[in-house]
Amino acid sequence: MPSVFIKTYGCQMNERDSEAVAAQLVAKGYSLAKTESAADVVLLNTCSVRDFAEQKAMNKMKNLVGTARKDRPGQILGYLGCMAQSRGRELIDKLPDVDLVLGTQKFHRAAEHLDELLAGKRDKIVDVAPEAKSEAAIREHLVNGSAKTSVSAFVSIMQGCNQHCTFCIVPATRGEERSRTIPDIVAECRELVARGVREITLLGQIVTSYGKRFSPAELWEGEGIPANRGASGVDSCGNSAFVQLLEAVHAIGGLDRIRFTSPHPKGYGDDLVAAYARLPKLCESAHIPLQSGSDRILKLMHRGYTREKFLAIVEKLRRAKPGIGITTDIIVGFPGETAEDFEMTLNLAREVQFDNAYIFKYSPRRDTPAAEMPDQVPQEIREERNHRLLELVNAIAARKYDEFIGRQVEILVEGPSKKNPARYTGRTRCNRIVLFDGSARHQGQLMDVKIERTGSFTLYGDPAVINL
């Protein structure tokens, strides 16, 4: 059978999609190649959030085409994911050597399309049409090239986004929000736990919007509706559909940890804040995208909250779960952003003291309102603001990491470090990476380590004293 190599760009949703495609292909008899040059099929799972990500994928494909023409004339080349969805046939028009363009609702069609291409039944395939129930079409998991899962796994709970932020192309590439049912998600999580998974991360474009369109009957399809469910998706305790899902996953025996990403600040109701305090398996870690510290810019972005609302959420979370790790996303150089607006973002970052922040220079995306806004910020100013904010965030993070020195923390050991196989890596509940001198016997364990020193967004621990 043929071999396949998948290269992934972008977010954790894309990582999960690539894993699902790989698992599907392995189940059909494909093998996973270790390199592009050794593969019969090379697929690029693409991202459209920034222009840089799109250009990187297109340049990579040009290089693959050149190599294939010279060394692998029969190699099948394809685009998957967000850029495939937004550009469609245009990608083949620009690069006629590309054979497959597969959109975000068509990942489960990868095997059948590749079979047809490899058999010579079809010459080119572009499949980007919407498909009902695609959000629950792929449940396969594959890690490290085998059917065996790792100790942690991603589970997609929904597809799409209805937020329509003015800078974002995701609603166009992922479609409208479509949620899976709670029994369907729980069944997948149970299967993963039975295979050795101890930590599950629930994924969605905006996970806190999960199930908002569902009635109780739809939310709990296939099971009797629990007695405390009212006429809407909210239960009699005032818990949203997402918190009900957290409760259902929390009840799975053998599961130790639950995480989720990415939420929206508007989704942090009192029920979700309270869940951090009352659900022991829910890790004290929250990634809450801020995007800007200026109310004026937040309004232009169509974010639906203010800086005061954001600060109130952080305060509630830290009160409910002291020591919670809080990270965020911030865009600098959004159209119309003045020096004063940017200073507000700097001041908010100082006030919140984020554990880490992913900072992005604004990138115009076609067919988004922000791309047509006046007062586009010059590139050199975006660069300068990116540097200043990054410098501030890194300094705050370094101080917060140093506070761990001498402390005992619990980690879930994920396996050998990619950079140094002699060391093993794990994560704290608040999502810090910890490296320590370990062995295969530690993999999959929940264990305590004492932090001895820090590196760049890394903690170094010693388990010897604690785990004799």
Long-range contacts (C-beta under 8 A, 24 or more apart in sequence): 1-28, 1-29, 1-30, 1-31, 2-30, 2-31, 2-40, 2-41, 2-114, 2-118, 3-30, 3-31, 3-32, 3-33, 3-38, 3-39, 3-40, 3-41, 4-30, 4-31, 4-32, 4-33, 4-39, 4-40, 4-41, 4-42, 4-43, 4-114, 5-32, 5-33, 5-34, 5-35, 5-36, 5-38, 5-39, 5-41, 5-42, 5-43, 6-32, 6-42, 6-43, 6-44, 6-45, 6-80, 7-36, 7-42, 7-43, 7-44, 7-45, 7-60, 8-45, 9-44, 9-45, 9-46, 9-47, 9-53, 9-56, 9-57, 9-81, 10-45, 10-46, 10-47, 10-49, 10-53, 10-81, 10-82, 11-47, 11-49, 12-154, 12-201, 12-203, 12-261, 13-156, 13-203, 13-204, 13-205, 14-45, 14-46, 14-47, 14-81, 14-82, 15-154, 16-154, 16-155, 16-156, 16-203, 17-45, 17-80, 17-81, 17-104, 17-107, 17-138, 17-156, 18-45, 18-80, 19-141, 19-142, 19-143, 19-154, 20-107, 20-108, 20-138, 20-139, 20-140, 20-141, 20-142, 20-156, 21-45, 21-80, 21-107, 21-110, 21-138, 22-142, 23-138, 23-140, 23-141, 23-142, 23-147, 24-107, 24-108, 24-110, 24-111, 24-138, 24-140, 25-110, 25-111, 25-114, 26-142, 26-147, 27-111, 27-140, 28-111, 28-115, 30-111, 30-114, 32-145, 36-64, 36-67, 37-67, 37-71, 37-72, 39-75, 40-74, 40-75, 40-76, 40-118, 41-75, 41-76, 41-77, 41-78, 41-114, 41-118, 42-75, 42-76, 42-77, 42-78, 43-77, 43-78, 43-79, 43-80, 43-100, 43-110, 44-78, 44-79, 44-80, 45-80, 45-81, 46-79, 46-80, 46-81, 46-82, 46-83, 46-84, 47-81, 47-82, 47-83, 48-82, 48-83, 48-85, 48-86, 48-169, 48-170, 48-173, 48-365, 49-82, 49-168, 49-169, 49-170, 49-363, 49-365, 50-360, 50-363, 50-365, 51-363, 51-364, 51-365, 52-363, 53-83, 54-83, 57-83, 58-83, 58-91, 58-94, 58-95, 61-95, 61-98, 62-95, 65-95, 65-97, 65-98, 68-97, 69-97, 76-100, 76-114, 76-117, 76-118, 78-102, 78-114, 80-107, 80-110, 81-173, 82-169, 82-170, 82-173, 82-174, 83-173, 84-128, 85-128, 85-172, 85-173, 85-174, 86-169, 86-172, 86-173, 88-126, 88-128, 89-126, 92-124, 92-126, 98-124, 99-123, 99-124, 99-125, 100-124, 100-125, 100-126, 101-125, 101-126, 101-127, 101-128, 102-127, 102-128, 103-127, 103-128, 103-129, 104-159, 104-173, 104-174, 104-175, 105-129, 105-130, 105-131, 105-134, 105-159, 105-175, 106-131, 106-134, 107-134, 107-137, 107-138, 108-134, 108-137, 108-138, 130-175, 134-159, 134-178, 135-159, 135-160, 135-178, 135-179, 135-180, 136-180, 136-181, 136-184, 139-188, 139-191, 141-192, 141-195, 148-195, 148-196, 149-192, 149-195, 149-196, 149-197, 150-196, 150-197, 150-414, 150-415, 151-196, 151-197, 151-198, 151-199, 151-412, 151-413, 151-414, 151-415, 151-443, 151-444, 152-197, 152-198, 152-199, 152-200, 152-201, 152-257, 152-412, 152-414, 153-192, 153-197, 153-199, 153-200, 153-201, 154-200, 154-201, 154-203, 155-185, 155-188, 155-189, 155-192, 155-200, 155-201, 155-202, 155-203, 156-180, 156-203, 156-204, 157-185, 157-202, 157-203, 157-204, 157-207, 157-210, 157-245, 158-204, 158-205, 158-207, 158-209, 158-210, 158-211, 159-204, 159-205, 160-205, 161-205, 161-206, 161-209, 162-206, 162-209, 163-206, 163-209, 163-264, 163-302, 163-304, 164-302, 165-291, 165-301, 165-302, 165-303, 166-300, 166-301, 166-302, 166-368, 166-369, 166-370, 166-373, 167-301, 167-331, 167-334, 167-362, 167-365, 167-368, 167-370, 168-365, 168-368, 169-365, 169-366, 169-367, 169-368, 170-205, 172-367, 174-205, 177-205, 177-206, 177-209, 177-212, 177-213, 179-210, 179-211, 179-212, 179-213, 179-214, 179-241, 181-214, 181-218, 181-219, 181-220, 181-221, 181-222, 182-211, 182-219, 182-220, 182-223, 182-241, 182-244, 182-245, 182-248, 183-220, 183-221, 183-222, 183-223, 184-221, 184-222, 185-245, 185-248, 185-249, 186-248, 186-249, 186-252, 189-249, 189-252, 189-255, 190-252, 193-252, 193-253, 193-254, 193-255, 194-254, 196-444, 197-255, 198-254, 198-255, 198-256, 198-257, 198-412, 198-444, 198-446, 199-255, 199-256, 199-257, 199-258, 199-259, 199-412, 200-249, 200-255, 200-257, 200-258, 200-259, 201-258, 201-259, 201-260, 201-261, 202-245, 202-246, 202-249, 202-258, 202-259, 202-260, 202-261, 203-260, 203-261, 204-260, 204-262, 205-262, 206-262, 206-263, 206-264, 206-267, 207-242, 207-260, 207-261, 207-262, 207-263, 207-267, 208-240, 208-242, 208-263, 208-264, 208-266, 208-267, 208-268, 208-272, 209-242, 209-264, 209-267, 210-240, 210-241, 210-242, 210-245, 211-240, 211-241, 211-242, 211-244, 211-245, 212-240, 212-241, 214-241, 219-244, 237-271, 238-270, 238-271, 239-271, 240-267, 240-269, 240-271, 240-272, 242-267, 242-272, 243-271, 243-272, 243-275, 246-275, 246-279, 246-282, 247-275, 247-279, 250-279, 250-281, 250-282, 255-281, 256-281, 256-412, 256-446, 257-281, 257-283, 257-412, 257-429, 258-282, 258-283, 259-283, 259-285, 259-431, 261-287, 262-287, 262-289, 262-329, 263-287, 263-288, 263-289, 264-289, 264-304, 265-289, 265-290, 265-303, 265-304, 265-305, 265-309, 265-310, 265-313, 266-304, 266-305, 268-313, 268-316, 268-317, 270-316, 273-313, 273-316, 273-317, 273-320, 274-320, 276-317, 276-320, 276-321, 276-324, 277-320, 277-321, 283-429, 283-430, 283-431, 284-321, 284-323, 284-324, 284-325, 284-429, 284-430, 285-324, 285-325, 285-326, 285-327, 285-429, 285-430, 285-431, 286-317, 286-324, 286-325, 286-326, 286-327, 287-326, 287-327, 287-328, 287-329, 288-313, 288-314, 288-326, 288-327, 288-328, 289-328, 289-329, 290-328, 290-329, 290-330, 290-345, 290-348, 290-357, 291-329, 291-330, 291-331, 291-334, 292-330, 292-331, 292-334, 292-337, 292-341, 292-344, 292-345, 293-341, 293-344, 293-345, 293-346, 293-347, 293-348, 293-349, 294-337, 294-340, 294-341, 294-342, 294-344, 294-345, 296-336, 296-341, 297-334, 297-336, 297-337, 297-341, 300-334, 300-335, 300-336, 300-370, 300-373, 301-331, 301-334, 301-370, 302-369, 307-344, 307-348, 310-348, 311-348, 311-351, 311-352, 314-352, 323-430, 324-430, 325-355, 325-428, 325-430, 325-431, 325-432, 326-352, 326-354, 326-355, 327-354, 327-355, 327-356, 327-357, 327-358, 327-431, 328-352, 328-354, 328-357, 328-358, 329-357, 329-358, 329-359, 329-360, 330-357, 330-358, 330-359, 330-360, 330-389, 331-359, 331-360, 331-361, 331-362, 332-359, 332-360, 332-361, 332-362, 332-382, 332-385, 332-386, 332-389, 333-361, 333-362, 333-377, 333-381, 333-382, 333-385, 333-386, 334-362, 334-370, 334-377, 335-362, 335-370, 335-373, 335-374, 335-375, 335-376, 335-377, 336-373, 336-374, 336-375, 336-377, 337-362, 337-377, 337-385, 342-385, 342-389, 345-389, 346-388, 346-389, 346-392, 349-389, 349-392, 349-393, 349-396, 350-392, 350-396, 353-396, 353-400, 354-393, 354-396, 354-397, 355-397, 355-400, 355-430, 355-431, 355-432, 356-393, 356-397, 356-457, 357-389, 357-393, 359-386, 359-389, 359-390, 359-393, 360-386, 361-385, 361-386, 397-457, 398-454, 401-432, 401-454, 401-457, 401-458, 401-459, 402-454, 404-432, 404-451, 404-454, 404-459, 405-451, 405-452, 405-453, 405-454, 406-450, 406-451, 407-450, 407-451, 408-448, 408-449, 408-450, 408-451, 408-466, 409-434, 409-448, 409-449, 409-451, 409-459, 409-461, 410-446, 410-447, 410-448, 411-446, 411-447, 411-448, 411-449, 411-461, 412-444, 412-445, 412-446, 413-438, 413-442, 413-443, 413-444, 413-445, 413-446, 413-447, 414-443, 415-443, 428-459, 432-457, 432-458, 432-459, 433-457, 433-458, 433-459, 434-458, 434-459, 434-460, 434-461, 435-459, 435-460, 435-461, 436-460, 436-461, 436-462, 436-463, 437-462, 438-463
